[in-house]
Amino acid sequence: MKSSVMKNPIKYASLILASIVVLLPLTVVLFAAFKTHAEYNSTGPLTPPRNWFNADNFATAWTEGRMLLGFWNTTVILAISLTGTILVGTLAAYAVSRFEFPLKRLVLGLFLVAALVPGVTTQVATYQIVKSMGLVNTPGSAIVLFLGTDIISIYIFIQFMQSIPPSLDQAAMIDGATRFTVYRRIILPLMKPAIATVAIIKGIAIYNEFYIPFLYLRSPDLSVISTALFRFKGPYGAQWETIAACTMIVILPTIVFFLLLQRFIYNGITAGATK
């Protein structure tokens, strides 16, 4: 081990530096979550809390931040959006990959243009469209936007589908299968690695999204976990120790999810990237 460190000092130094960059903010948040308001204002960010058993901030974050409601709303939006993204993305990729139709290259070009256009430049028009549909202040607004702004997922599915031999489709159709049967019985099972990749990337993005819920879900009953933190920020200051506790509650499911499924996450990302 020592000889390996001596042979590759730059590699190990960069790994140590990257670990510090990742863990330092989490350490600051963890320390702040267990501090009282007076202790937070009188100590430094890297000063450990005096009482590691102080759970008042977590209790305040859970009750006043309505975290249970936030988790429920986030779960509903996440489940519907992921299911819709996978269905729409795989169906679009199947059509583009397997069918020849007029203006096919134009469609692919428009996909690329849509992926390159910064989302912030279309926010005014997007808001007007969502408002005209009567979806503002309903979960449908977030679901529609998460479903309709994911060109990258379609590209991932297209790239993966190109590795599936068309001869499988032809053999199934000779046996009497319809196009939809081929998609459901052959294409979807073979695309599990790509689906896992999209589910991971898209799921994390939806879980962490703040702008869309904050803009379109203004009712307190529609708050998600990302906007629950904003309850403790006011015009005259912020309860940073409570926000830190709220942040730790939000981070915990992600950590548990990663520890339980890290093998599948690595395999899914690797397979989806190389196919």
C-alpha positions in Angstrom: 0.0 0.0 0.0 2.8 2.3 0.9 4.7 1.6 -2.3 1.5 2.3 -4.3 1.1 5.7 -2.6 4.7 6.5 -3.4 4.3 5.6 -7.0 1.1 7.5 -7.6 1.2 10.5 -5.2 -0.8 12.8 -7.5 -3.6 10.2 -7.8 -3.9 9.7 -4.1 -3.6 13.4 -3.3 -6.4 14.2 -5.7 -8.6 11.5 -4.2 -8.0 12.9 -0.7 -8.7 16.4 -1.9 -11.9 15.2 -3.6 -13.0 13.4 -0.4 -12.4 16.6 1.6 -14.4 18.7 -0.9 -17.3 16.3 -0.7 -17.3 15.6 3.1 -16.5 19.1 4.4 -20.0 20.6 3.6 -21.7 17.5 4.9 -19.7 17.8 8.2 -20.6 21.4 8.6 -24.3 20.6 8.1 -24.1 17.7 10.5 -22.5 19.8 13.2 -25.1 22.6 12.8 -28.0 20.2 13.0 -27.2 19.3 16.6 -26.5 22.8 17.8 -28.8 25.2 19.6 -29.5 28.6 18.1 -27.2 30.3 20.6 -24.5 27.7 20.1 -24.7 28.0 16.3 -24.3 31.8 16.5 -21.4 31.6 18.9 -19.3 28.8 17.5 -17.5 28.2 14.2 -18.9 25.9 11.4 -16.3 23.2 12.1 -16.8 23.3 15.9 -18.5 20.0 17.0 -21.8 20.4 19.0 -21.7 20.2 22.8 -24.6 17.8 22.9 -24.8 15.1 20.2 -28.2 14.0 21.6 -29.9 17.3 21.0 -32.8 16.3 18.7 -34.9 19.5 19.1 -33.9 20.8 15.6 -34.9 17.5 14.0 -38.3 17.6 15.8 -38.9 21.1 14.7 -37.9 20.4 11.1 -40.2 17.3 11.0 -43.3 19.0 12.5 -43.1 22.6 11.4 -41.5 21.7 8.1 -44.3 19.1 7.4 -41.6 16.7 6.2 -44.0 13.7 6.1 -46.2 15.6 3.7 -43.2 16.6 1.7 -42.0 13.1 1.4 -45.4 11.9 0.3 -45.8 14.6 -2.4 -42.3 14.0 -3.6 -42.9 10.2 -3.8 -46.1 10.6 -5.8 -44.5 13.1 -8.3 -41.4 11.0 -8.5 -43.2 7.7 -9.2 -45.5 9.1 -11.8 -42.8 11.1 -13.5 -40.3 8.2 -13.6 -42.9 5.8 -15.0 -44.0 8.3 -17.6 -40.4 9.1 -18.6 -39.5 5.5 -19.0 -42.7 4.7 -21.1 -42.4 7.8 -23.3 -38.6 7.5 -23.7 -38.6 3.8 -24.6 -41.5 4.2 -27.0 -39.9 7.2 -28.7 -36.5 5.4 -28.9 -38.2 2.3 -30.3 -40.0 4.3 -33.0 -36.9 6.2 -34.0 -34.6 3.2 -33.9 -36.8 0.6 -35.6 -39.0 2.6 -38.1 -38.2 4.6 -41.2 -40.4 7.6 -41.7 -40.3 11.0 -43.5 -38.2 13.7 -41.8 -36.6 11.2 -39.4 -33.3 13.1 -39.4 -35.2 16.4 -38.8 -36.8 14.8 -35.7 -33.4 13.7 -34.3 -32.1 17.2 -35.1 -34.9 18.8 -33.2 -34.2 16.5 -30.2 -30.6 17.7 -30.2 -31.7 21.4 -30.4 -34.1 20.9 -27.6 -31.4 19.4 -25.4 -29.0 22.3 -26.2 -31.5 25.1 -25.5 -31.0 26.5 -21.9 -34.2 25.9 -19.9 -34.1 29.3 -18.3 -34.6 31.0 -21.7 -38.0 29.4 -22.1 -39.4 29.8 -18.6 -41.8 32.6 -19.4 -43.4 30.7 -22.3 -43.4 27.4 -20.3 -45.2 29.1 -17.4 -47.9 30.5 -19.8 -48.5 27.1 -21.3 -48.8 25.4 -17.9 -51.1 28.2 -16.7 -53.3 27.9 -19.8 -53.6 24.2 -19.1 -54.9 25.0 -15.6 -52.1 23.0 -13.9 -50.5 25.7 -11.8 -50.8 24.9 -8.1 -51.5 21.2 -8.9 -49.1 18.2 -8.9 -49.8 17.9 -12.6 -47.7 20.9 -13.3 -44.5 19.3 -11.9 -45.3 15.9 -13.5 -45.9 17.4 -16.9 -42.7 19.4 -16.8 -40.6 16.5 -15.6 -42.1 14.3 -18.3 -41.7 16.9 -21.1 -38.1 18.1 -20.6 -36.1 14.9 -20.7 -34.5 14.6 -24.2 -31.3 13.1 -22.7 -33.2 10.1 -21.5 -34.5 9.5 -25.0 -30.9 9.6 -26.3 -29.8 7.1 -23.7 -32.6 4.7 -24.8 -31.8 5.2 -28.5 -28.1 4.5 -28.0 -28.9 1.4 -26.0 -31.5 0.1 -28.4 -29.1 0.3 -31.3 -27.2 -2.6 -29.7 -30.4 -4.8 -29.7 -30.4 -6.8 -33.0 -33.4 -6.1 -35.2 -33.5 -9.8 -36.1 -35.1 -10.4 -32.7 -38.0 -8.2 -33.7 -38.3 -9.9 -37.1 -38.3 -13.4 -35.6 -41.0 -12.5 -33.1 -43.2 -10.9 -35.8 -42.8 -14.1 -38.0 -44.3 -16.0 -35.0 -47.3 -13.6 -35.0 -46.2 -10.9 -32.5 -47.4 -7.4 -33.0 -45.1 -4.4 -32.8 -46.4 -3.6 -29.3 -45.9 -7.2 -28.2 -42.3 -7.0 -29.4 -41.8 -3.8 -27.5 -43.4 -5.2 -24.3 -42.0 -8.8 -24.4 -38.5 -8.3 -26.0 -37.4 -4.6 -26.0 -38.3 -3.6 -22.4 -36.7 -6.7 -20.7 -33.5 -6.2 -22.7 -33.4 -2.5 -21.8 -33.2 -3.0 -18.0 -29.7 -1.5 -17.7 -30.7 1.6 -19.6 -33.9 1.9 -17.6 -31.9 1.7 -14.4 -29.6 4.4 -15.6 -32.4 6.8 -16.5 -34.3 6.0 -13.3 -31.2 6.8 -11.2 -30.3 10.0 -13.0 -33.9 11.3 -13.4 -34.9 10.2 -9.8 -32.1 12.1 -8.2 -32.8 15.2 -10.4 -36.5 15.1 -9.4 -35.7 14.5 -5.7 -33.4 17.5 -5.6 -35.4 19.8 -7.8 -36.3 23.1 -6.2 -37.2 25.6 -8.9 -40.2 23.8 -10.5 -41.9 23.0 -7.1 -41.2 26.5 -5.8 -42.7 28.2 -8.8 -45.6 26.0 -9.6 -46.6 24.3 -6.3 -47.2 27.4 -4.1 -49.9 25.8 -1.9 -48.6 24.6 1.5 -50.4 21.3 1.0 -48.3 20.7 -2.1 -44.9 21.3 -0.6 -42.1 18.8 -1.4 -39.0 18.0 0.5 -36.9 20.6 -1.4 -39.3 23.4 -0.6 -39.9 22.3 3.0 -36.4 23.7 3.9 -37.6 27.1 2.6 -40.1 27.4 5.5 -37.3 28.3 7.9 -36.0 31.2 5.7 -37.7 34.5 6.4 -37.1 38.2 5.5 -35.5 38.8 8.9 -33.1 35.9 9.0 -33.0 32.1 8.8 -33.0 29.3 11.3 -29.9 27.7 9.9 -29.6 25.0 12.6 -33.2 23.8 11.8 -32.4 24.0 8.1 -29.4 21.8 8.7 -31.5 19.3 10.5 -34.0 19.4 7.7 -31.2 18.9 5.2 -30.0 15.8 7.1 -33.5 14.3 7.0 -33.6 14.9 3.3 -30.2 13.4 2.7 -30.8 10.2 4.8 -33.1 8.4 2.3 -30.6 9.1 -0.5 -27.7 7.6 1.6 -29.8 4.5 2.5 -30.9 4.1 -1.2 -27.3 4.3 -2.4 -25.9 1.9 0.2 -28.6 -0.7 -0.5 -28.4 -0.4 -4.3 -24.9 0.7 -5.1 -24.1 -2.4 -7.0 -27.1 -2.0 -9.3 -26.3 1.8 -9.6 -22.8 1.1 -10.8 -23.8 -1.7 -13.2 -26.7 0.4 -14.6 -24.7 3.5 -15.2 -21.8 1.5 -16.8 -24.1 -0.5 -19.0 -26.1 2.5 -20.1 -23.0 4.5 -20.9 -21.3 1.8 -23.0 -24.2 0.3 -25.0 
